[in-house]
Amino acid sequence: MAKWFQMSFKSRELGTATLGGLIVGGLLSTILSMADLPFSTVIGAFIGGVVAAYVLYGKLGQAATAGALAGILGTPFFLGLSQILAIFDLIPIPPGPTPSLSELQGAVVIIVVMNLVAGAIGGLLLGLVRRPRQLPPPPPAPPGSPATQNRYCVQCGAQMPPGTLICPHCSARQPQ
């Protein structure tokens, strides 16, 4: 039961981090595209990956995964929001011939791949910078001494008072 709880908790953390990155990245992409900046979706995906890794505060693989997911999922978020803004004439539709369906599909695939890479890179970079400190495990209690009630953080290894549910050092939630 405890193992299932930890796995479920980790997937919720990944989901929360991805959602945070997707919202921040999608909104930033939209704002940058309104300013007519090139590569606005890639910049948004990169920042979304950074935000996802910041929220997750986990291992490099988790940070890169959250960043990549934020980048991929930020694409439809950005496209949908852009369409809504274009309908209300807040984003001008560029003049000229309308691209064919295959050209639009190819552009979306390229944008999704670029956002996946940018989000993963953003997650990795912040994951490298903001990794939890790994403290050495506490020394074992000497024989014959009463067992202490001290707890240690499951993420950073810091000593915590008994009954603590959130680590005061890294803010990681602790299993009960």
URWOGI-V935403 format. One record per residue. N is the residue number from 1. PHI is phi as a letter, one per 20 degrees, with the letter a starting at -180 (none if undefined). D_LAST is the distance of its C-alpha to the last C-alpha in Angstrom with 2 decimals. Layout:
BEGIN
N_PHI_D_LAST, N_PHI_D_LAST
END
This chain:
BEGIN
1_none_11.90, 2_f_9.08, 3_f_12.05, 4_f_13.21, 5_f_10.11, 6_f_10.44, 7_f_14.16, 8_f_14.07, 9_f_12.14, 10_f_14.71, 11_f_17.54, 12_f_16.71, 13_f_16.79, 14_f_20.07, 15_f_21.40, 16_f_20.78, 17_f_22.36, 18_f_25.21, 19_f_25.87, 20_f_26.09, 21_f_28.41, 22_f_30.47, 23_f_31.11, 24_f_32.01, 25_f_34.03, 26_f_35.78, 27_f_36.76, 28_f_37.94, 29_g_39.94, 30_f_41.59, 31_f_42.48, 32_f_43.90, 33_f_45.89, 34_f_47.33, 35_e_48.55, 36_m_50.07, 37_e_48.27, 38_f_48.53, 39_l_45.38, 40_f_43.39, 41_f_40.99, 42_f_40.37, 43_f_39.73, 44_f_37.35, 45_f_35.51, 46_f_35.27, 47_f_33.88, 48_f_31.51, 49_f_30.25, 50_f_29.83, 51_f_27.86, 52_f_25.61, 53_f_24.94, 54_f_24.36, 55_f_21.75, 56_f_20.01, 57_l_20.20, 58_c_19.69, 59_f_21.91, 60_g_25.59, 61_f_25.56, 62_f_22.93, 63_f_24.86, 64_f_28.13, 65_f_26.89, 66_f_25.62, 67_f_28.94, 68_f_31.04, 69_f_29.48, 70_f_30.00, 71_f_33.57, 72_f_34.39, 73_f_32.96, 74_f_34.52, 75_f_37.94, 76_f_38.21, 77_f_36.60, 78_f_39.30, 79_f_42.06, 80_f_41.29, 81_f_41.08, 82_f_44.27, 83_f_46.09, 84_f_45.22, 85_f_46.45, 86_f_49.56, 87_f_50.37, 88_e_50.44, 89_l_52.51, 90_e_49.95, 91_d_50.07, 92_f_53.62, 93_e_54.40, 94_f_56.36, 95_f_60.00, 96_o_61.49, 97_f_61.39, 98_f_58.32, 99_f_56.72, 100_f_56.79, 101_f_53.79, 102_f_53.50, 103_f_53.60, 104_f_50.80, 105_f_48.69, 106_f_49.30, 107_f_48.37, 108_f_45.06, 109_f_44.20, 110_f_45.10, 111_f_43.05, 112_f_39.94, 113_f_40.32, 114_f_40.94, 115_f_37.88, 116_g_35.70, 117_f_37.00, 118_f_36.84, 119_f_33.23, 120_f_32.18, 121_f_34.17, 122_f_32.66, 123_f_29.11, 124_f_30.12, 125_f_31.90, 126_f_29.13, 127_f_26.64, 128_f_29.00, 129_f_29.24, 130_d_25.67, 131_e_23.73, 132_f_20.73, 133_f_21.92, 134_d_21.17, 135_e_21.05, 136_f_22.07, 137_f_19.58, 138_f_19.69, 139_f_22.47, 140_f_21.84, 141_f_22.30, 142_f_25.95, 143_f_26.92, 144_n_27.24, 145_e_24.96, 146_f_22.03, 147_f_18.62, 148_e_17.01, 149_e_13.67, 150_f_13.48, 151_d_10.71, 152_c_12.05, 153_f_11.50, 154_f_11.16, 155_d_14.12, 156_d_16.51, 157_n_15.69, 158_f_16.24, 159_f_15.35, 160_c_13.11, 161_f_13.12, 162_g_10.60, 163_n_8.14, 164_f_8.84, 165_d_7.12, 166_c_10.33, 167_f_12.38, 168_f_15.69, 169_e_17.69, 170_c_17.04, 171_m_15.02, 172_e_12.58, 173_f_9.31, 174_d_6.35, 175_f_3.79, 176_e_0.00
END
